[in-house]
Amino acid sequence: MIRHYEVTGLIPKAIRSDAQYRLYNSQQLKLLGVIKQAKRLGFSLNQISALSDLWQNPNRASREVKRLAEQHLYEIDSKISELKQMKTSLQELADNCNDDENSNCSILDGLDQG
């Protein structure tokens, strides 16, 4: 992923050693940590790029950072709601399954009905 981050400009290209190992300074290591944590929290690469830009800008406004975080929270809440609906629908289909040797399948019938 680090190569991808360099190619997309999320992080600057690292200086290479004679053996072609990447060499990072402390600021670059902190940036990689910020990116890793943002990824763990499920931010998209575009959001991570925006967060990274804000993190590196000492004149940033905290409201911009909060706006990105709240937007992501909204997206997470929407996904959770969608997953709950999926679970409920699938549970209903599974509950109606006879679970026998018969070829009739309420799950497949339910999928067919959309």
C-alpha positions as CSV (number, residue, x, y, z in Angstrom):
1,M,0.0,0.0,0.0
2,I,2.9,2.4,0.7
3,R,3.8,2.3,-3.0
4,H,0.2,3.1,-3.9
5,Y,0.2,6.0,-1.4
6,E,3.4,7.3,-3.1
7,V,2.0,7.0,-6.6
8,T,-1.3,8.7,-5.7
9,G,0.6,11.5,-3.8
10,L,-0.9,10.6,-0.5
11,I,2.6,10.5,0.9
12,P,5.8,11.9,-0.7
13,K,8.2,9.5,-2.3
14,A,10.6,8.3,0.3
15,I,14.3,8.6,0.0
16,R,15.9,5.3,-0.8
17,S,19.0,3.7,0.7
18,D,21.7,2.1,-1.5
19,A,19.8,-1.2,-1.0
20,Q,16.6,0.5,-2.2
21,Y,14.9,0.4,1.2
22,R,12.6,3.4,1.9
23,L,13.9,5.8,4.5
24,Y,11.4,7.9,6.4
25,N,11.9,10.9,8.7
26,S,9.8,11.2,11.9
27,Q,7.2,13.4,10.2
28,Q,6.7,10.9,7.4
29,L,6.4,8.1,10.0
30,K,3.7,10.1,11.9
31,L,1.8,10.6,8.6
32,L,1.9,6.9,7.9
33,G,0.5,6.4,11.4
34,V,-2.3,8.9,10.7
35,I,-3.1,7.1,7.5
36,K,-3.1,3.7,9.1
37,Q,-5.4,4.8,11.9
38,A,-7.8,6.6,9.4
39,K,-7.9,3.4,7.3
40,R,-8.7,1.4,10.4
41,L,-11.6,3.7,11.1
42,G,-12.9,3.0,7.6
43,F,-12.2,6.3,5.9
44,S,-12.0,6.2,2.1
45,L,-8.7,7.1,0.4
46,N,-10.2,10.4,-0.7
47,Q,-11.2,11.1,2.9
48,I,-7.8,10.0,4.1
49,S,-6.2,12.4,1.6
50,A,-8.3,15.3,2.9
51,L,-7.5,14.3,6.5
52,S,-3.8,14.1,5.7
53,D,-3.8,17.5,4.1
54,L,-5.5,18.9,7.2
55,W,-3.2,17.1,9.5
56,Q,-0.2,18.6,7.7
57,N,-1.7,22.1,7.7
58,P,-1.0,24.0,11.0
59,N,-3.5,26.7,10.0
60,R,-6.4,24.2,9.6
61,A,-9.7,24.8,11.1
62,S,-10.9,22.0,13.4
63,R,-14.4,22.4,12.0
64,E,-13.1,21.0,8.7
65,V,-11.8,17.9,10.4
66,K,-15.0,17.5,12.4
67,R,-17.1,17.9,9.2
68,L,-15.1,15.0,7.6
69,A,-15.5,12.9,10.7
70,E,-19.3,13.6,11.0
71,Q,-19.7,12.8,7.3
72,H,-18.0,9.5,7.8
73,L,-20.1,8.8,10.9
74,Y,-23.3,9.4,8.8
75,E,-22.0,7.0,6.2
76,I,-21.3,4.4,8.9
77,D,-24.8,4.9,10.4
78,S,-26.3,4.4,6.9
79,K,-24.3,1.2,6.4
80,I,-25.3,-0.1,9.8
81,S,-29.0,0.6,8.9
82,E,-28.6,-1.1,5.6
83,L,-26.9,-4.1,7.2
84,K,-29.7,-4.4,9.8
85,Q,-32.3,-4.4,7.1
86,M,-30.4,-7.0,5.2
87,K,-30.1,-9.1,8.3
88,T,-33.8,-8.9,9.0
89,S,-34.7,-9.8,5.5
90,L,-32.3,-12.7,5.4
91,Q,-33.4,-13.9,8.8
92,E,-37.1,-14.0,7.6
93,L,-36.1,-16.0,4.6
94,A,-34.1,-18.4,6.7
95,D,-36.8,-18.8,9.3
96,N,-39.3,-19.7,6.6
97,C,-37.0,-22.5,5.2
98,N,-38.4,-26.0,5.8
99,D,-34.8,-27.3,6.0
100,D,-35.8,-30.7,4.5
101,E,-35.1,-32.8,1.4
102,N,-37.9,-31.0,-0.6
103,S,-36.8,-29.0,-3.6
104,N,-39.1,-26.1,-2.7
105,C,-37.0,-23.4,-1.1
106,S,-38.6,-20.4,0.5
107,I,-35.2,-18.7,0.5
108,L,-34.8,-19.0,-3.3
109,D,-38.4,-18.1,-3.7
110,G,-37.9,-14.9,-1.6
111,L,-34.8,-14.0,-3.7
112,D,-36.8,-14.5,-6.9
113,Q,-39.5,-12.0,-5.6
114,G,-36.9,-9.3,-5.0
